[in-house]
Amino acid sequence: MTPLPVSIDATLELMRGGGYVSDRSLATVLYLSLKMGRPLFLEGEAGVGKTEIAKVLADRLGRRLIRLQCYEGLDVASAVYEWNYSAQMIEIRAAEASGAVDRERLVEDVFTERFLIKRPLLQALEPDVGGAPVLLIDELDRADEAFEAYLLEVLADNQVTIPELGTFRAKSPPIVIVTTNRTREIHDALKRRCLYHWIDYPDAVRELEIVRTKVPGAGERLSREVVSFVQRLRNEDLFKNPGVAETLDWASALTELDQTALNPETVSETLGVLLKYQDDISRIEGSKARALVDEVKADLSAAE
Amino acid sequence: MSDESEIEVDKTGRLAENIVYFARGLRRAGLAVGPAAVIDAIRAVEVAGVATREDFYWALHSIFVSKREHRAVFDEAFRLFWRRRQNLEEMLSSLLSDGDRPEEPEKPRPGVTRAAEAMFPNAGAPAKPHKDDPKVEGRLLVSERELLQHRDFAQMSAAEISEARHRIEQMRLPNDRVKTRRLVASPRSGPIDVRRTLRTSLRTGGKMILLRHRRPSEIHPPIVILADISGSMSQYTRIFLQFMHVVGERRRRVYSFLFGTRLTNITRQIRLKDPDEALAACSEAVADWSGGTRIATALHEFNRLWGRRVLGQGAIVLLFTDGLERETDEDLGVEMDRLHRSCRRLIWLNPLLRYGGFEAKARGIRAMLPHVDEFRPIHSLEAIADLCAALSERRADMADPRRWLSAA
């Protein structure tokens, strides 16, 4: 078990060690959240690396990662706990077969931890030899509001109440990371209990560093051009801007095609890796892509 | 009991009477004040004493005000009611004739209309402190010039508010209930609820196992209201805002936007509980009242910045606009198409239909019509009731946009 980082710089280093190039604002909020024991609420466009933070953090700190993927209709039975009904039924039948059925006893026997199936939230509150786990509550905006309200108790007090058994309280609270894509506004009451951070698209320097770290096979010239092209694309008022994930996909796609530099034809052919809306693709394809590539080349040669 | 205490009783007796009248006034103004609250108030005043006006104010406040939004009304009612008697007539006249006294503040405070009505119900209809329509009104004029100005709206009366609430309760939007994937207990058939079944069976010691069921729960989908506040629509703006306010009060997940030459999200402002405060806050937040219209630009901005945030989970979009735009190009159709494809149902409410011989001839209207699910006609839009009636209209043939396209 790795101890928690002791400073913002140490946090930056920790993440970098796991191949996550973060900027200082993110490192600061991450450090604070670890230090203060508050959940971290990450919001941002799809593909800017929200989920990755939790993965890298769990990996570097040597903690268990417990992931709760949210979806519409997510309820307590699949997020917190469920009773093992078939085992309970068998228990009841067995009690009947043995003759003496004492109702009170039976209720006590059937609703014990033995028959409890623990789901992610409850698992996260259990003590762990490797230290408190990292709990990733992914895409919270997909769950319905009722579930969000349920989370309040978990996030604020690190506890879960099971009517038949009582309240489970975590001895050492988990490191909680909540992510949302903002397809719905999350209630202020939940945000209030967390530290908030908006993850933006990275600037050119950081994005280049990310490409170098994640796609080491791509040549230096190609990486520079790819990053510069994507950065320009984000200023184009597109319906959906390409995220970091798309940049990385594109860099590896071009590397697979044995490209060492951008050329307009390949760009137009592989645009589907970057842009996922037909309107956007038809706007950029062809002459626009050519113009952007020319700009990129002119810029980079001027910088040299 | 000594003589002193009798005098005391006599004094509080008259005070108590006044408190009762005051409470009745508050009740008329829409505060939930019951007889128990009146008794509490009298007791509170007895305990706290009436040494200063401020103490008295806060003593009554602590009893009668139980919601934040009632503070404005209470404040106004208190100011009106607890005055020396000789000032009463003077005050009445100052209240009813607008702007005679120079020290009267420029803008009416929220709740003035309701408080005045409630305290002096027989004083005749109080003149509206401000005219509803602004001086500049380009009705049926479309201007691309960005005209930035602020507006004040006439305040809502208590009767208006309760009427509006009642109408909204009765309103049935098309496709107004959606099934969620969440299951709730159901008395009749559905998937078996093992948990409840097991718990009830344990009551009999497991001798009898009675099946319990579940069914999908139903909720109202989110409502997104996009209202045009350009010059040609300015006479309806107050109704739209009232509608947004009351719908937001009655339903969860209501998002309100206004657009003229620019798009403004007023969801937060309209959520203020007091209707006058809410309307005033909207007035503050929006810079382009009664200006020109750029529907395509506004829709583009909505689609790009807000669509993905508020249209999730099967939202119904209510679009209030006359569709009159000078600069109609392909963009309008494209943006409408995008909007249409991002929501579950797009309902266009067009007040232009008040003219009997309406035909979908204007280019903007023709560009928008193919992309709406329903085109709701409205012949006269005087109050929220008309709006609710138009939206609840059951006759689908009237709402079919193709009917209007083929007619023109």
Interface residues (C-beta under 8 A of the other chain):
Chain A: E72 G73 D75 A77 W83 Y85 Q88 M89 I92 R93 A95 E96 V101 D102 R103 L106 V107 V110 D141 D144 E145 A146 R182 T183 R184 E185 D237 F239 D279
Chain B: T180 R181 R182 L183 V194 R195 L198 S201 L202 R203 G205 G206 K207 R252 R253 N303 R304 R308 R309 V310 G312 Q313 V334 R338
